[in-house]
Amino acid sequence: MAYRFQISANLLTWPRKCACCGDSADKHLKASASRTTGKRVRTTKTSWWEVPYCSSCLNHKASFESAGSWLLAGFLFGIVTWYFAASASNSGLIGFIAGVILLLLSFWPYRQAVKVAKLKMKPGCCSPGAAVQYIEWHGTMHTFVFKNKSYLDSFLSSNSGKKRSDIKEI
């Protein structure tokens, strides 16, 4: 379960605990959002907030995010295999089947990598990936998605004087 809301502020106060597990934070991770403006001259601007995390949660987050590289590698090697198998056999169908088999085989190491990332999680962790996502901003209005309800409550308490939208469960 995740919680989406908007808050209006120039400065936000982040609770000094890990956004994922709630333990004391010893590091920070930038939650960033980018936007592009202009038609003829396009300008991209990135904004971010430094969200507190503990080292353990950053470790399982990095492991979880690197798991996707197995799927990318399977896709790329599948295309290369498709090309060479089709060329060698003079049959596009054989090349296609070989490429799809290689892609499907990449799901096994992907699942193993996700399993390893989940094993690194502590009992209080809310997600193997990012616990806080910065979605967008317009002026001083910022949109966030929090996955940890208790951290969200602490965040809202720390920023109680600021205007915000209703919280939507997503």
N, C-alpha and C positions, 0 to 999 in steps of 0.2 A: 504494500500500500504506500502511496506517496501523496503529498499534500502540496498543492499549488496555490500561491497567493501573490499579491502585489503589495509593495510597501513604498511609501514616499519618504525619501530621506537623502541628504547629501552625505551623511556619515551614519554608519550602522555599527552597533556594538555586538560583537560576536562573543558568546559565552566561552570561557577558557577551558572548555572540555571538548573531547573528540566528538565531531559531528556524527560519527558512525556508531561508536560503542558507548560513548558517554564517560569514558575514563579521562584522566588528565591528558591534555594535549601537549606534545613536545615539538610539533612541527605545524606547518601551514601548507595548504594547497590552494592554488589560484583557481577559483571558479570563474570562468570567463564567458563573455557573450560578445559577438561581433555583429555589426550591422553595416550595410552598404547603402550609400546615398548618391544621388545624382544620376542623370541620364547620359549626358555627353561626357562629363568628367566624373568618373565613379571614384568615390572615396570610401574606404573601409576603416572603421574605427572599432577598436576592441576595448572593452571595459571589464574590470575584474574586481573580485573581493577575495581577500585571503581568509580562507575557512580553516579553523583549527582541526587538526587530526592528530592521532597518536601514530607512532612509527609502525606499529603492528597493523593498523588498518590501512595505512598507505602501502604496506607490503602486499596485503591481499588484494587491494585495488589494482596495483600494478600487475600482479599475476593474472587477475581476471581480464584486464584489458589486453594483455599480451596473448591471451588464448585465441583471439580473433585472427591473429597472424596465421594460424594453421589453416583456417578457411580460405584466406587470401592466397596462401601458398598452394593449396589444393586447386583453387580456381585457375591460377596462373599456370601451374604445371599441367593441369587438365587441358588448357588451350594448346600449350606446346605439344603435349602428347597427341592431341587430336590432329594437329598439323602434321607431325612426323609420322604417325600411324597411318593417316590418310594418304600421305605421299608414298610411303613404303608399300602399302597394300593396294594402291590405286582405288580405294573405296572410302568415300567420305563417311559411310555408315560405320565401318570398323573403327575409323579414327574417332568418330563421335562417341561410340560406345566405350572405347578405351579412355577418352577424356572424362566421361561421366563417371566411370568406375574410379578413376583417380580422385576426382572431386569428392565422391561419396566416401572414399577411404580416409579423406582428411577430417571427416567428422569424428572419427575415433580419437585422434590426439587432441582435437578441440575439446571434446567432452572430458578427457582426462585432465587437461589443463584447467578447465572450469572446476572440476572436482578438487584439484589441488588447491586452487584459490579459495574454495569454500572450506576446506579443511584448515586453512590458515586463519579463518575467522574465529573471533572469540564469541562466547555465548551471547553477549549483549550487542553484537554487530547487527546492523539493520539491512545491509546490502553488501554483496561482494564488490560492487562498483562504487561510484561516487554517491555519497550520502546527501550532498547538496549540489544542485545544478542551478546555475545562473542562466536564465532563458533569454531575457531581453531587457532593455530599458528604453524609456522615453522621458527625457528631461530628468526629473528626480524620481520618477516612478520605476521601480525595479521589480521584475518578475522572477520568482524562485520556485524550485521544487525541492522539498525536503522529504527524505525517506524515513527519518527518525522522529517520531512524534514527540518524545520527551525533549529532544534537542530543539525542535520547533517551538515547544512551549517555553523553554528557557530563552530562546532567541526573541520571541514575542514579548516576554517579560522584560528582557533587557532593553527593548525598543518600544516600550509601552506608550510613550508619548507621541509616536509617529502614526500618521494615517496609513491605513492598510485596507485591503479588500477582504472579503470573506474568504475563508479557506475552503478549497475544493479538493475532495478526495479524488485521486485519479488512479 
